[in-house]
Amino acid sequence: MYIYDEIDQRIVDDRVAQFRDQTRRFLEGSLSEDDFRPLRLQNGLYIQRYAPMFRIAIPYGFLASRQLRALAYIARKWDRGYAHFSTRQNIQFNWPKLEDVPDMLAKLASVQMHAIQTSGNCIRNTTVDHFAGIAPDEIVDPLVWCEIIRQWSAFHPEFAFLPRKFKIAISGAETDRAAIQVHDVGLQALLDDKGNVGFRVYVGGGLGRTPIIGTVIKEFLPWQHLLTYLDAVLRVYNRNGRRDNKYKARIKILVKETKPEAFRAQVEAEWAHLKDGPGTLIDQEVERINKRFTRPAYQKLDALASGHVLALGRDKAFASWARRNVHPHKVAGYAAVTLSLKKNGIAPGDVTADQMDAVADLADQYSFGELRVSHEQNLILADVRQSDLYTLWQQVRELGLATPNIGMLTNIIACPGGDFCSLANAKSIPVAESIQERFDDLDYVYDIGELDLNISGCMNSCGHHHVGHIGVLGVDKQGAEFYQISIGGNQGNNAALGKVLGPSVSQAEVPDVVEKLIELYLERRDSAEERFIDVVQRIGIEPFKEHVYGGHHKKPAGREQSVATA
């Protein structure tokens, strides 16, 4: 966990004072809405459908227990007793009053938190593999590089008003769990043949209205040049990115229209002016930042604790949870545990203040006072002794956070949708709930196997529907809410974009469509080990289309195909 130094603390304290004055002037009428808008966005404040939405940064998804307790306090005092974890590893409050936001920021600053980098046309907070630092397949621990990027990007004057928002993700493991290929910049940390750290650089990925898989523009960038190269990428984008059309302003459009080779040449030309300059990283600076991280004081333990093994044998429910929600750890005798925020009947990613306080206590008791937020909208205790797993499970179950569905169909990723967001075409939460209700039999869900189902309320794709094995997109059809289904999307090493199945369907029909897709998958799979995505890749989309819509791929009479595109 990164610990602020005096400069970090002064920056966030000063920001609180600045925004308090800006808010006062806006409420008094001396600051116009147009002038206030970029200021509130720079402090994580959106105006949504019914109330402001306040998005708080959780840099690369790492939280201390004291910080989670502060979030619980904010939920009780200034909101409605709950909050929502987003796909950017952040947390959102949906019901704050504008006049209370400066006090909320002050509370955050008291525990080394803020709302910088969460909104507006800036470099958003960096995301990372939620198992960073502990994954057995990790090549490079990316955390120090995440922090370096955070400090570089937070107040970069040249990039304070980009053509559009800009997102960076880092993976340091063999398996990409950060979806780096669908970010504006994706960084794969690597070692060269001499053991030196560097990065494979992807640029131009992104979801939304025009989903695109990123392109590799640098196979190996030595770590010393990380910031100067990112500067070059951002300069090219800031100079050439479109500002006349917000739908064509993302860097992915620039890379696509410029062509990757030409874009790479432009970046290299810009980098020639920056390489080996003042922005070059040196050992002393990296070590200075690295020393600000606390490290768990691991004990020397057996690889498999006897209590854990015995419990697996005598308790079927615990065994199911351990199989789905407990993950390998690079340190012998430890494991990572996912606390599922996907209990049936609860909006995906939502957590109450009481649950936050309880999880903070669990983090103190079992995981060195730290936890993580995944981009799949769950919480993770990363450093749990295997001998404590059974006791932890009993406590987590009492909190409603032990649903054994990680990687399964009901571990749904969903944005807040039309219930909250003014941009949404349709609701997301009721759709998620209806699917969870339809597939409430865990034995059946386990038989289905690994399956990612993602829901977005609009083409902005905050629910990452494009990379779901099954994606659900809310569309507006003559003022009515409909849903477009796609299949075949995939995040990670083999990133792929889903293909639209056919005409959009009503909210009530979505669970039926999902059920039909599952029926055909179970019928056509070669073995229990063959996943839904594997079958889609093997047999293609047409058999699924026929099974859902019939031989002619027609919708029931009176319904026309959605004009929304993937």
ABEGO torsion letter per residue (X at the ends): XBBBBAAAAAAAAAAAAAAAAAAAAAAAGABBAAAAAAAAAAAGBBBBAABBBBBBBBBGGBBBAAAAAAAAAAAAAABAGBBBBBAAGBBBBAABBAAAAAAAAAAAAAAGBBABGABEBBBBBBBBBAABGABAABABBAAAAAAAAAAAAAABAAAABBABBBBBBBBABABBAAGAAABABBBBBBBBAAGBBBBBBBBGBEBEABBBBBBBABABBBAAAAAAAAAAAAAAAAAABBAABAAAABAAAAAAAAEAAAAAAAAAAAAAAABGBAABBBAAAAAAAAAABBBBBBBBBBABBAAAAAAAAABAAAAAAAAAABBBBABBGBBBBBBBAABBGBBBGBBBAAAAAAAAAAAAAAAGGBBBBBAAGBBBBABBBAAAAAAAAAAAAAAGAABBABGBAABBBBBAEAAABAABABBAAAAAAAAAAABABAAAAAAAEBBBBBBBABAAGAAGAAABABBBBBBBBGGBBBBBBBBGBBBEABBBBBBBAEBBBBAAAAAAAAAAAAAAAAAABABAABBAAAAAAAAEAAAAAAAAAEAAGBBBBGBBBBABBX
